[in-house]
Amino acid sequence: MWISWSMRTSGGPQPPFCQDSPKFTSWSHLTATLLTSILAAVLGSLQIGYHTGNVNAPAKIIEEFFNHTWRARHNQSMPDHSLTLLWSLSVSIKDFGALLGSLGVKYLADSYGRRNSILIVNCLSVVGACLMSASKASKSFEVLILGRLVFGLFCGLVMSLNPLYIQEVSPTNLRGAFATLNQVSFALGILVGMVAGLETMLGTEHYWAMMLSLSLVPALTQYLVLPFCPESPRYLLINQGEESKAEAALLRLRGSTDKVFTELEEMKEEAAHTQTGVTIHEFFRKRRYKQPIIIVLIINLGSQLSGFNAIINYSTRMFQAKFDEAKYLTLGVGAVNVTFTLVAFFLMEKAGRRRLLLTGFISIAVCNLLMTIVDSVLHLVPELRSLQVLLVFCLISAYELGPGPISWFIAAELFDQPGRPIAMAFTSMLNWGGKFVLALLFPPLLKLCGAYVYLLFMIVALFAFTFTWIRLPETKGRTFDDIAEEFRGAEGIPLHNKTGFNTFT
């Protein structure tokens, strides 16, 4: 293993899947069925992004609905601290629901398949959207909170199932780029939600309930398209042992019998190295999984606790104290978010996962340091407020360049077929747990620490950068079985090869 690792990283002879031949650097694997399957799957993350972005601008209007409902019941207004707490609960309950939903990923993915599981959990999105939009007519803020909780269950499930399905249907040379489309769709959903939430659009007293129901459009579209897309060939062959069905699915996805034969052989080789199933207890006890688990833990917590989610959730209020048109600056946040997920999409198979993660984490750390300095002297030099906005945009750019998209799918590349569903559930729990904790703690931390809260984010980003530099292997252009091979054996992964394991080579 030491020899093969050195050859892969130091410029020596490389296996065919790592060579920069036209076959593996072109988009020749792209077929209409593959593209349709991926676009149909990411409609789920579009819905999640929409309900992440649409509560930002109309927050005051929905808070007034809470207050009005309380007044109608108790003949008095809700105390300010209670209203603030209730609104924080309404925002964060989605992330808590997602944390709970993550627990069901392994069962669904292994029992019903990757594609079918996405279709099953989509009903949670439909129910959640219906409850949220019905809250106004029922004059019950509890219905709104319940709707966000149900929708949160959908979030936790689909943000793991999507990368799992996408990575298993994609060819090796496009696997990372296509997995990034899940984050592109999420970011696009945030922007659409921000636009829909404007007062000039649907973020008004009369239309906010309708605004909350619009996620039904992509949800129902997914039900119309995804059933006609193939199941994951890897699931059919390795999990179910149905070679003929796996071959038929691959033929639809690749469109060439030569490519199908090569990929089937690679899957059979992987199947020969893996056991039939892994329990959760075994997952956390097996030596070959320990290093990948730690890598996934640090990358995901580093991604979620480095400040991005605080800015996305509270950007309008952050800008309100300094700009008259804060809502439109928040739209700029959404636009930058989408732009740099697209940049990551085009760079993913060129720069690789390591380089984009390291660039993202160190840039986030620098932005947080500069945010602390600027925020500390802003009362003395008000002209620096424009620089603060620029730093917010830069931080978002750095996050979406690497940590944002990669944190959601890196686990699918580091684990073998039996461990992959549990790894994706673990990823989802870390991501949504981090979002939930930050949504609850950022407002009190901001009051307690002031501008210095960004130093906490900087420390997290620097730690994630250092760990990634030392421990994360490059997975670009490598088959699942080849990556898993690095983790097999009693002694774990050889990640300290000084001659070949360099960050920017």
Number of C-alpha atoms within 10 A of each C-alpha: 13 12 8 14 17 18 15 18 19 14 10 11 13 16 12 12 17 18 15 13 10 9 13 18 17 12 12 14 19 15 15 11 18 22 15 15 24 23 19 22 27 26 25 29 25 26 29 27 25 27 27 23 26 25 24 24 28 21 17 15 17 21 17 15 18 22 20 18 18 18 13 11 10 10 10 11 16 18 10 10 9 11 17 13 13 17 18 15 17 21 23 24 24 29 29 24 24 30 26 21 26 30 18 15 25 23 14 19 23 17 13 13 19 29 23 20 21 28 18 14 21 25 17 21 26 21 16 28 27 22 24 26 21 20 20 22 8 12 16 16 23 15 19 26 23 19 26 28 26 25 32 29 26 31 32 31 31 29 29 30 29 27 29 25 27 28 24 22 25 25 24 22 24 22 23 30 24 24 28 28 23 28 29 28 25 29 31 25 27 30 27 22 31 30 23 24 26 20 16 9 13 20 28 20 15 11 15 23 23 17 23 27 18 18 24 18 12 18 22 15 12 20 16 11 14 21 15 12 19 22 24 24 29 28 23 19 19 22 18 16 15 14 16 12 17 23 20 14 22 27 19 17 27 22 18 13 13 10 14 20 14 10 20 18 11 16 21 16 13 21 20 11 15 16 14 13 13 17 12 12 8 12 19 16 11 13 17 22 22 15 17 23 18 13 19 25 19 20 29 27 21 27 33 28 21 28 29 22 20 19 19 21 21 16 21 23 16 16 19 14 9 13 14 10 11 18 23 17 18 28 22 17 26 24 18 21 29 23 17 20 29 22 16 29 25 15 17 26 20 16 14 19 24 24 18 21 28 25 16 24 30 20 23 31 27 17 26 28 21 18 24 19 16 20 20 14 13 17 11 10 11 12 10 15 18 12 15 20 19 15 20 24 22 19 28 28 25 28 30 30 28 29 28 28 28 26 24 27 28 24 29 26 24 29 24 26 27 21 23 20 26 28 30 28 25 22 28 30 24 25 28 28 22 22 27 23 15 21 22 17 13 18 14 10 16 13 10 11 12 14 20 19 19 24 22 17 22 28 17 22 31 20 17 26 24 13 17 21 18 13 18 20 23 18 20 23 22 20 21 21 21 17 18 22 19 19 23 18 11 9 9 17 22 15 17 12 13 8 9 17 22 15 15 10 10
